[in-house]
Structures are given as structure tokens and as C-alpha cells.
Amino acid sequence: MLAIRLFARFRELARSDVLQVSLPEGATVSDLCNQLMSLHPEWTELLRRSAVAVNDDYASPDGILLATDDIALIPPVSGGSFI
């Protein structure tokens, strides 16, 4: 079971800071995203524009996930102006 930390819009949609997902051993970041789109179809477009971080680094779609990994979903953000 993987614990996925949720931020911003994902946290609002899930009404939680963390989501538990079950994936087989050797699953990739892409597998995780596909599983999330299956579980939450309304997240599909947001997931496609978001980043996945694994152990505090942005992850590539083919990155292998371990049960001990710290995983986070990071939606796109828009910034304000810097003064």
C-alpha cells in the first residue's frame, strides 16, 4: 500500500491530505497515475498537468515505486507577481 501526499487542488478534491493506493510490486509512476485516473476519473485532466514527486524529487513516468517511498502529487500552480 502506497501513501500519496496530496497538495492544493488534489487535497480539496479528496478532502484529505493523504490517499492510500494499492499497486503491485514494481509499479511505476505511470502505473500510479493510471490507477488514480481509474479510481478518480474526475482527476484525469488535472493529473495529466501535474507532477509526481518521489522522495522529494520530481519523478519520471517510468520511475519504479517502492512501498517506502515518500510520494506526493503536485498540481500546477499559478503565481502572483513579485514586487
C-alpha positions as CSV (number, residue, x, y, z in Angstrom):
1,M,0.0,0.0,0.0
2,L,1.4,3.4,-1.0
3,A,0.6,6.6,0.9
4,I,0.3,9.5,-1.5
5,R,0.5,13.0,0.0
6,L,-1.9,15.4,-1.6
7,F,-1.5,19.2,-2.1
8,A,-3.6,22.1,-3.3
9,R,-6.4,21.0,-5.6
10,F,-5.9,17.3,-5.0
11,R,-6.3,17.8,-1.3
12,E,-9.5,19.8,-1.9
13,L,-11.0,17.1,-4.2
14,A,-10.1,14.2,-1.9
15,R,-10.9,16.1,1.3
16,S,-7.8,14.6,2.8
17,D,-4.1,15.1,3.0
18,V,-3.2,11.5,2.1
19,L,-4.6,8.9,-0.2
20,Q,-3.8,5.2,0.1
21,V,-3.3,3.3,-3.1
22,S,-2.6,-0.4,-3.7
23,L,-0.2,-1.2,-6.5
24,P,1.8,-4.4,-7.4
25,E,5.5,-4.5,-6.6
26,G,7.5,-2.9,-9.4
27,A,4.7,-0.5,-10.3
28,T,5.8,2.8,-12.0
29,V,4.8,6.4,-11.6
30,S,2.8,6.0,-14.8
31,D,1.0,2.9,-13.2
32,L,0.2,5.1,-10.2
33,C,-1.3,7.8,-12.4
34,N,-3.3,5.3,-14.4
35,Q,-4.6,3.8,-11.1
36,L,-5.6,7.3,-9.8
37,M,-7.4,8.1,-13.0
38,S,-9.3,4.8,-12.7
39,L,-10.2,5.5,-9.1
40,H,-11.0,9.2,-9.6
41,P,-11.9,9.9,-13.3
42,E,-12.6,13.5,-12.4
43,W,-8.9,13.9,-11.7
44,T,-7.8,12.8,-15.2
45,E,-7.1,16.2,-16.7
46,L,-5.5,17.6,-13.5
47,L,-3.3,14.5,-13.3
48,R,-2.1,15.0,-16.8
49,R,-0.9,18.5,-15.9
50,S,0.6,17.7,-12.5
51,A,3.9,16.5,-11.2
52,V,4.6,13.4,-9.1
53,A,7.4,13.7,-6.6
54,V,9.1,10.7,-5.1
55,N,11.4,11.2,-2.1
56,D,11.5,15.0,-2.7
57,D,12.5,14.8,-6.4
58,Y,10.3,15.1,-9.4
59,A,9.8,11.6,-10.9
60,S,9.7,10.4,-14.4
61,P,6.8,8.3,-15.6
62,D,8.9,5.1,-15.8
63,G,10.3,5.5,-12.2
64,I,9.7,2.4,-10.1
65,L,7.9,3.0,-6.8
66,L,8.7,1.3,-3.5
67,A,6.3,0.9,-0.6
68,T,8.8,3.0,1.5
69,D,8.8,5.9,-1.0
70,D,7.5,9.3,0.0
71,I,5.2,10.2,-2.8
72,A,3.4,13.5,-3.5
73,L,1.0,14.8,-6.1
74,I,1.8,18.3,-7.0
75,P,-0.8,20.1,-9.2
76,P,0.2,23.0,-11.4
77,V,0.4,26.3,-9.7
78,S,0.0,29.9,-10.9
79,G,1.9,32.6,-9.3
80,G,1.3,36.1,-8.4
81,S,3.5,39.0,-9.1
82,F,6.8,39.6,-7.4
83,I,7.4,43.1,-6.2
